[in-house]
Amino acid sequence: MLTFASNRDQAQADQLLQPCLIRVIDNLRKHTETLDWHSEYLEQVQWPRGTTEAQQRQVKALMAELDQAPPAAVAQIQQALDQLPTPMPIYELRLTRGPYTASLNLWDLCFQVCFQNFDPEQPAVVDPALLDPKGDIDWITLDEKAKALVAASLAAVTRLAVCGDPPLPEAIE
């Protein structure tokens, strides 16, 4: 689960994450149009560590029940859900060409754009270069960082899928 180094980082991330995700998706679209790979977007869920199969089934059953519930039952179902682990949606770009498959996690790419030296095991720190001195988004820097990261990531995963070689270190920064 994403944690932040400070309240300021969380507030800045609230401002930046949607524009970062939009830039990542737009750059992926531009790059995949020029690739000879078939691309598709997949939505999956990731459960918090330690979530049991029984808890997953219970959450799924309650979610299905919530969709059909009369207004009087919604609060009770929501209260039960609040006591259970919550899955995080994962959006993945899957690329295929013949027998080769490569994939990229869109949230990971977004986090790499938004945060400085992003490591999912560490509290996130917003990349200060993405904000101007007034605290507004520096759109040019955001666009350039997203474009470079997407290009490097696509090159790395398609090279790995075809060659089996690990990606070059400079391609993953």
N, C-alpha and C positions, 0 to 999 in steps of 0.2 A: 504494500500500500504506500502511496506517495506521501511523504512527510516533508516538512519544510524546515529550513535552518532557522527561520525567524518569522514573526507575524508579518513583517514587511515583505519577505519573499512570498508569503502566501497571498498577500494583497496584490503584489505585482504579477504573480502567476495568474490570479483571477483576471487581470487585465490582458495578459499576453497569450494564454493558452488557446483561446478560440482563434485569434489571428494566426498563431503558429500552426494550428491544425489546418486551417484553410490554406495557408501557404504550402504546407507539406502536400496536401491532397492535390492542389493545383499543379505543383511541380511534378508530382508523380504522374498526373495525367499527361502533361507536356512530354515528359521523358518516355512514358510507355507508348505514346503514339509513334515514336521513332524506333522502338525496339521491334524485333521480329519474334517477340514472345507474346503469348496470349495472357492477358491479365484479367483478374477478377477479384472483387472485394468480398471478403468473408467476415461475418460477425460471429464471434464466439464469446464465451464467458470464462473468466478465471476466478476460481474460488480461493479465498484466503487459506493460507497454510493451516493444516489441522482440521479442516472441514471434513466431516465424515460423509459417507455416501447417504446415510440416513438423513442427515441435515440437508444435503442437497435435494433429496427427494421431497423432504418436508417443505423446503422453500419453493420448489417448483409446483407442488400441489397447492400451496397457499397462494402463489402468484396466479395460478389458473383459476382458483376459487375467487380471488379478488376481481378478476376480469368480469365474472358473472354475478358478483355479490350485489344484493340489494343495498341501498344507501345505509340502512341501519346496521349492517354487518361489516361495513368497510373499516371502521375504526378498530374493531376487535381483531380483524384479520391483519391490519397494519401493525397493531400492537404485537401480535404473535411474530410477524416478520421482523420487527425491530429487535427481537430477542435472538435472532438467528444470524449466522454469517451472511454477508451480502456479496454476491459475485460482482466482479468488475467486467464491463464489456471490453472485449478485445476486438479491434478492427485490423484485419490483415489483408495485405495485397499479396495475392498468390500469382506467380508468374510461371508459365509452363511453355516449354518448347520441346517437342518430341518427348524423349524419356526424361528430360530434365525438369526439375521443379525448384523454384526459389520463392522465399516469402519474406515479407517485411511487416513488422508490427507498427502500425501507424502511430499509436500512442508513444511507443519508444522513440520513433523519429521526432515526433512533436516535442517530447521531453528533451531530447538532445538539442533541438533548436532553442527551446525556451530557457534551459538551465545551463549553467556553467559546469563543464566536466561532469555531466549527469551520470550518477551511479545509483541504481535503484535501491541499493542497500544503505545509502547515506541520505541524510536530509538534503533536500534540493535547495540550490541557491540560484536565483534568477541571474541570467547573463546580463550584467549591467550595460553592455554595449547595445542592447536592444531598446534601451530607454534613453531619451535625451536628458539634458540637465534639468528640465522642468518636470520630468517623470512621464512624459508622453512617449508613445511608441515611436521608435526610429524605424520607419517603414522601409527605408532603403537597406539598412543593416539587416533587418528581419528578412527581407526578400533575398538578399545575397546569401545569408547563412542557410536559409531553407533550401535554396537552389543548389548550393555547394554540397550540403549534407545529403540531399536526395540523389544527386548525381553520383556521389561517392558510394553511397549505400547500394544503389542499383548496380553499379559496376562491380562492387564487392560480392554481392549475393549471386549475380549471374555468373561471374567468374568462378566462384566457389561451386556453384551447381554444375557447371560444365567441366571444369578442370579438376575439381576436388582439392585445389590448393587453398590454403587459408587466405583470407583477404589481406591485402597490403595494409600495414599499420596506418599509413597516412590516409587511407580510404575510409577509416572508421572514426576519425576524430570528431 
